[in-house]
Amino acid sequence: MPGSRSGDAPEDWRGHPRGSREYRRLLVALAFAGVATFTQLYSTQGILPLIARDLSIDAATAALTVSGTTAGLAAAVLPWSWVADRVGRLPAMRIALASATALGLLAPLSPDAGVLIGVRIVEGVALGGLPAIALTYLAEEVDRRHAAVAAATYVAGTSLGGLLGRLIAAPVAEQSDWRVGVATVAVIAAGAAAVFMVLAPRARGFDRGPVGGVSHVARTIVELARDRVLVALWAQGLLLMGGFVTVYNYLAFHLEGEPFLLPPSLASLLFTAYLAGTASSRLAGAFAERLGTRPVLIASSGVMLAGLALTLVEQLAVVIVGLVVLTAGFFAGHASASAAIGQRAASGRAQATSVYTLGYYAGSSLFGWLGGLAYLAGDWPAVVALVASLTTLAGVAAFGSARATHH
């Protein structure tokens, strides 16, 4: 893109080389940014039953403290990308994290469910600045030969953040109440955000070229949507993430009842199943390289369905195995689809990726809430039926990605 550079680096800026001081600072900063973002995003997920009881609301309404936040994030992805093009990547991320941290500290003070959900929605809008910008910032500042390793470090931070938010809030909340649990997570996120602010090196690769308006972005997305293969890949994020979050939203409600009677602090340990996604993502990448992405996507849906079926068994050990299997299947599908989008979109890659991200969190919001209605109507089997439908649709849509992925 033409334009003058915002920094004073030479025009042939190649990025910080691996092993340099600035490279290490950038990776640590982005890892902490991932922790700051995702601890807050999912901090209420492991304590939804406690919130529901304290505020006298049903499971579906309590789940809006998660779905509302991810909905705010989904709605903000494209606007944040536009803001970052105008003011720069680093200033935009700093604004996003500072705003989200302040809102995260206010959320536990909410007097009722309406205010809590409202604050969480606005917090999601603020949090949208990180996933929308971080990888672009990283690509501009790191030597491209090492960009994949650097990106993996950021993703590890997001995974760790999501896990910490869930694991910390529940035991703290059980010993006190949900407000203290959420506040504890918010304080940890504030600390992580502070580390990012201090360590993140100034941007040298940002090119403040001409910024297209909303109409330009809309035209690009319409053009991309004519590619049926790309649309099929977008559908993976919407459907798989929708089903995945729905399971994690309502499993704690299921396990606190008969015959499990599991307290929230123990139920929160089930989120360690997320670690299965680390291994499955890497395996999915290796298989996709050899076989193409389409078989991996179809297999991922099948693995998720198998894991889902196991959660219907009324034995805790079997439910745990089912959750691990489902989680591995989800992350394999997500990793494969998101990688294929980057390969498929020859032009408008930023918009193609943003639409996938938007669909990913929109699915989390919409189906994460609808799963609550299913739970109220037919308990856990109804939730399983909803998620099975979404996962099956994702498998069917994967057939449409055939031409995208054989390489």
Buried (B, 14 or more C-beta within 10 A) or exposed (E): EEEEBBBEBEEEBEBBEBEBEBBBBBBBBBBBBBBBBBBBBBBBBBBBBBBBEBBEBEBBBBBBBBBBBBBBBBBBBBBBBBBBBEBBBBBBBBBBBBBBBBBBBBBBEBEEBEEBBBBBBBBBBBBBBBBBBBBBBBBBBBBEEBBEEBBBBBBBBBBBBBBBBBBBBBBBBBEEBBBBBBBBBBBBBBEBBBBBBEBBBEBBBBBBEEBBEEEEBEBBBEEBEEBEBBBBBBBBBBBBBBBBBBBBBBBBBBBBEEEBEBBBBBBBBBBBBBBBBBEBBBBBBEBBEEEBBBBBBBBBBBBBBEBBBBBEEEEBEEBBBBBBBBBBBBBBBBBBBBBBBEBBBEEBBBBBBBBBBBBBBBBBBBBBBBBBBBBBEEBBEBBBEBBBEBBBBBBBBBEBBBEBBEE
